[in-house]
Amino acid sequence: RDPHIFESLRHLKRCGRKVFLLTNSMWEYTNVVMNFLWGSPPGTLTDEWQSVFDVIIAGSCKPGFFVNNRLQLYRVMEDGHADIGGTGTGLSVVEGLQDMCSEDVLKDGKIFQGGNWENLHMMLDVKSGSEILYVGDHMYSDVIRSKRDLGWRTMMVIPELLHEIDRMESPLAQREYKAIRELYYQRASQEDHINELAVKLAYMEDEGIEEVEEGATQEDYKDALNMVNDQLTSTRIELQERVKAYHEMYHPIW
């Protein structure tokens, strides 16, 4: 429960944005969770939280919501006079959507179940998917489908990253990261040096050159090559150990 959530949504509405709630949870569960987030006393259900949303869609069946424009939209009836499919939920079929505008659909209530993206675009008066910023916490059902198929702008919420960001910014993690980066540079330099020595040695062997102008012999190059290879092996071992320790700072088990 974050006390700033609803104030942030109110701020968006004051700035002229339309705010919608789209969830796979059915209406009964959605209502309970949203009342908890609103701060309602245990066992108390109020409709006060609904004031910050222009459209509420429960039971949306994401990611199907984003790809199947044939999914039926139902209105959640407050008096519960209709019961679709024996679910015990007051639902009524919203008919004639193709001939209706947003005002026509929303005049009888803004809480729905099911439906598809075309219904939502119509109720929000959206002409292009790029007009929507969708905040979700599921990579596939929230972010990938809505962005790839509809062109929605998306924001991914990953609470678990808070721990990783705090750890990443710690002095110990900063020192380890710097040491690992220097080891990567060191490894690359040693690999380049080995390549240069190997090419030079191969040239001397092919041309039958025993000694170059600098006075270095083939044996000198072989010794140097072996020495740098040993250094590279040590660097790789140290790098592997440091990377493993660095990762364990974030996920000891993984």
C-alpha positions, 0 to 999 in steps of 0.5 A, a space after each residue: 500500500 502506497 499512500 502516494 498512488 492515488 494522489 499521483 493519479 489525481 495529479 494526472 487527471 488535474 493535468 487533463 489526462 484520462 486514467 484507466 484501470 485494466 486488470 485480469 482479476 475479476 471485478 469482485 477481487 479487483 474491488 477488494 484490492 483497490 479498497 485496500 489500497 485506498 485505505 478502507 477499513 477491513 471488510 468495508 467496500 466503498 466506491 470512493 477509489 473509483 473517482 480517480 479512474 475514467 474507465 475500469 476494466 476487470 477480467 480483461 484476459 490479457 494478452 488476448 485483450 490486445 490481439 482479439 477484437 472480437 472479445 465481448 465487453 460486459 458492464 458490471 451492474 451495481 444492482 447485480 440484476 443480471 447474471 451472465 453464465 451463472 457467475 454470480 456477478 451482475 453483468 450485462 452485455 454492452 451491445 451496439 458498440 460500433 454505433 456508440 461514442 464514449 459518452 454513450 457507453 460511459 453514461 450508464 457506468 464506467 466499470 466493465 469486464 472483458 472486452 478488447 482494446 478497440 472498446 478501450 480506445 473508443 471509451 478513451 477517445 484515443 485515435 492512436 496507440 501512441 497516445 496511451 502510456 500503460 503501466 504494468 508489471 508483467 513483461 508478456 501480458 502487459 508490456 510486450 503485446 501492448 507495445 508490439 501489437 498496438 503501439 502503446 507506450 509502456 512502463 514496466 514496474 519491477 519492485 524487486 529492482 529496488 533492492 538491486 538498485 540500493 545494492 548497486 549504489 553501495 560503496 562495496 558494489 561500486 568498488 567491485 564494479 570498477 575492479 571488474 571493469 579494469 580486469 576486462 580491459 586487462 584481459 583484452 590488452 593481454 589477448 591483443 598482446 598474445 595475438 601480436 606475439 603469435 603473429 610475429 613468431 609465426 612470421 619468423 618461423 615461416 621466413 626462417 628468421 632466428 633473430 630480429 633487428 631488436 635482438 629478440 630470437 624465436 625463443 624470446 618470443 616463445 617465452 614472452 608468449 608463454 608468460 603472457 598466456 600465464 598472465 591471461 589465465 590468472 586474469 580470467 580466473 580472477 575475473 570469473 571469481 570477482 564477477 561471481 562474487 559481484 552477482 552474489 551481492 544481488 542474488 546469493 542463491 542464483 
